Amino acid sequence: MSSGADADDSADSLLSVFGTPLLSALESDTDRQAACALCLLADADASVVPALTERLVGRLADADDTRPIVRTLATLAADHTDAVRRVVADHESRDRLSSAIADAQPWEFDRAADGGGVVGAVRQAVDSEQAGPTGPGVVERETDTTGRAADPDRAADREHRGDPAAVARRDRIARAEASEVFQAISLLGRFEEITVVEPEQAVRYGSVLRTRATIDGEAHGVALWLFDPPDEGEARRAFGAGVAEALAQWDGLAVHEGIATVHDWGDYPRPWVATPYLDGTLADRGRASVERALRETAHLAGAVAHCHNTGVVHGGLDPKTVVYPSSELSGLPAPRLDNVGVLAAVREHVQPAEYLDPRYAAPEYFDRSYGAVDAATDVYALGTLCYRLLTGCPPVAGDYDTVRQAVLTEGLPAPSERVPRLPDAVDSIVEKATARRKLGRYETAAGVRRDCWRLLRSFSDEES
């Protein structure tokens, strides 16, 4: 939970310090060195790529010479394809911009050889910003533009060149495949074949392995999620039973296009679930257009309504549980719900604040006088997700106590307070969904969906 916020802060900090001068230098006689520094910054902290891409695209309109900017975008696209594609796909001139990037000649430079001057300053700052904790319990990992495991083909190339990090990666993959847990799952699951392509990464509820698997004769990129049960015997059994029940329900609900697919799941030797390897989460994305924000909120509300109609409460909705299939330059795909029902099933065994971003949590998570966690809790979360889509920001900020105080006493600000000129009807949808008391909220998630689509249709009527 806090790690995502920390990563956002780190990226913002790096861009605020180095972004403006380096972008300006792209329009000077030091354009090549500036481009190298920007690409080095992206390589060292991939979370900056979306914001950096947006800044580069934003400078195109006013640049006297756009070639250095487009070449830098082409270089970024070669190494961080999905992140650049997502930004370009949301741009009003996406087709022309995509063609320009595709036709541009990427910069050619040796990052190590060009490490002096401004590049060296970036390297030093990045090293300082990225220095993290080490020691027992810290999971080492390489990440790409969405926070997922790095591209295995590029990693394999580094290994071929004798890169120590790539050799270590190979050893971690070998240990994962030889583990008792993976061997049991590969035998008991419905996989004809399954191999690990990236080392284990720490995630909510446990860890995940990026794998390639053959299921019913078809190859899939599969995320194998391994849940960490409590150590105590009785609590461990209860946790495992709760997760298994939630996974069985999730599997049955996944026929809905708004819910992440479940390839397979099991409870031995520990609870696990296999899902498609998706293209990041809402937490990785910035602000959407009003139309797209309403469309995605309506889509998610339909998925939540589908869960509620079968008696399942998600109970843990926040931007990290909203995932996206792989995107194309033609546009962004509709989002899907992940971890369906898991937190609701295990919240008696875990601290919810460890698995739910409190900035998106309903009042009943902070104070039981507001009632139990139920379907109305998911409605509140839909309102906060709509806020995030409309503004690119959480509805409240600060540490846990500050957020708790704001949610219980002040309520959430209107989206238009952060993004001026939003339609009043948008504020009304968010305000009704996120009412402090349940009786003030939409009675059902279907009500959120209905009002979002009604507002979208009104936009079409106004244009016609």
C-alpha positions, 0 to 999 in steps of 0.5 A: 500500500504505502510502497506505491505511494513511495514510488510515486513520490520518488518518481515525482521527486526525480522529475521535479529536480531533473525533468525541466532542465533536461527537457529544455536541453533537448532544444539546445546543442546538448540535445543528445546528452539530455536525451541520454540523461532522460533515458538513463532516468527512465531505465533507473526508475521505470515509474517515471516513464508515463509522466516523462512521456506526457511531458515530452509529448506536451512540448511538441506543440511549442518546439521549434525543432521537434526532432530531438523530442520525437527521437527521445520518445522513440528511444523510450518506446524501444525500452518501455514500449507499453508505458509509452503506448498507453500515453500515446493511445490517450492523446488526441492525435495518437495516430499521427504521433504513433507514426512519427515515433515509429518513423523516428531514428532512436538515439544511439548512445552508450549510457556508461560512456556518456555518464559524465556531466548532467548524465552523471548527476542524474545517475548519482541522484537516481542511485540515491533515490533508489537505494532501498532496504536490504537484508532478510525478507526483502524481495529483490526484483527487476521491474518494467514500466508497469511495476511488473517483472522486466522483459525476459528477452532483454534480461536474457540478453544481459545474461548472455553478456555476463551481467551479474544481475542477469546471472542472479536473476537466472539463479532466482528463477532456478530456485523458484522452479525447484521449490516444493510449492512450484513443483506441487502446483505444476503437478496438481494444476491444469497446466500441461507445461509451466515454466518461470520466466521472472523471479518471485516478486513481493505483492499483496497477500504474498508473492507472484511468479511470472510464468509461461504456461500451456493450458488446453494446448494454448500458450499463455502468459500467466501470473502465479499468485502465492498467498502467505498464510499466518504461521499459527496452525488454526489461523493458517487453516482458517485463512486457507479455507477463506482464500479457497472459498474466495477463489472458487467464487472469483472463478465462477464470477470471471465469466463477466468481462469486467472481472480478471480471468482465473486460469486455475486455483488451488489450496495446496500446498498453500493457496494460489491462483493463476491469472493472465499477466495483465498490463498494470493497474489503475495505480500506474495510470494518470488522469483520464478524460471525463468520458473515459473516466465515466466509461471505465467507472460504469464498466467497473460498476457493472462488474461489482454489480455482477459480484453483488448479484451472486452474494459476493462482496469485493471488500478491497477495491482500490486502484491496485485491484483495477487491472488492464489487459495489454493495451494497443495503440488503437486505444486502452482496453476496459479495466477488470477487477482483481483479487475478487472477494479475497480481502472480505474473506480474510480480513479477520486474519490480516490488518486491512490497512496492509492490503487496502489503500486507506485513501480509498477506504470507506468510513466503516473500515475506520469506525465500526459505528458506520456499519459492517463491510458490505455491498455499500462499501464497494459502492463507496470504493467505486466513487473513489475510483471514479475520483481517481480516474477523473483527477489522477489523484487519490481523494485524500492524502496524508498518513493513516491518521490524517486520512482517517480524520478526513474521511470520518469528519470532513468527507471527500472533496469534489473532483472539480476542486482539483480539476476545474470545469468538470461537469456538476453531474460528475461531482454529484455521482462521486458525492453520492457514491462516497456519502459517509453514511450508507443510507446516503449512498447509491443503493446498488452498484448498478445505480452508479453504472446507470448514472455514469451511462446517463451522463455519457449519453447526455454528452453525445446529445449535446454534441449532436 
